[in-house]
Amino acid sequence: LEPSDTAQDSWQTPERLAVVCVDPSSVLQGGSILGDKTRMPTLAAAHDRVLVRPAPSSAGTLGGLAGQRTYDTMQLLGHAAGGTKRPLFDVIFLETVGLGQSEVEIAQCVNVVLLCIPPGGGDALQGVKKGILEVTHVVAITKADGSLQAAAQSTAADYQGALQFRDGVEQSLQPPDSSSHENCAGGAPRRVILTSAETGQGLADLWQTLCHVRRQQLESGQWRQQERTQQEYWMWKSFHTLVQKHVMEQYQSTSTQEPQEDEESPHKNTLVAPPPRVAAAQLLRQLLQSGIRSRDDNGNENPSQPP
């Protein structure tokens, strides 16, 4: 979230840092190891101005997040405290579950997206296919040291070419008279940076690049626009979740009745299930015909007929 005017440089030298680590949950049992905090013992224990919060993801939830809960957590940590204009934390890192080619929901929770790729993480064609690159501002190639140095340099070259290709395609799709020919990084060429946690290579350059992207977003107004887009996205997603839950509850409460069999039907002993799309359309029609029931604050049902 955007800091106050008196803390515009808080990203450069943050006084309070939060790290939210989303950990994958078991699809079968729902449990999570929540072991990311153990990998940051110095950061988590030696600094009283740092919060490292492991967060379980919802089992089966795509996007690398824990759904609405992740967005709510980010909003809470970035909210102003004690009536001041300054947020609880100057900088918030959100570490996702490993993402696939088309999982881009991370862009609906943060303002700057950093994609970390290990050496050998796909060639140039694989990079072009990754939809996550469309919302990535900076790419960091990790483990660029020792025996992996050559592989890291090769991966960096592949992804730099993939970014240049994607940026060229995005600009070519803009209308000729459009005044906006910017990518997600504000029009600047997106960078691929070699990094190593072992030697410290590239870390200072990476941080300066992230701060530069943030400054561009603030100056262009993209930061504020992102906030409005994210609020609208999560509003509609919450609405869809509530509607789905309500419909499932109503369906389950009315599906206990046994269907009446037609004695004259030649197929009365044959179970023929309709295709899923047809079944969904039939269910929707039945719900609209029977009306949708909601509950007031006292738990009483309020039947309402469809228009």
Helices and strands as residue ranges (DSSP letters): G 5-7, E 17-23, G 36-39, H 41-46, E 50-56, H 68-77, E 91-95, G 105-108, E 114-117, H 124-129, G 131-135, E 138-141, G 146-148, H 149-172, E 191-194, H 203-220, H 222-254, H 276-290, E 292-295, E 301-304
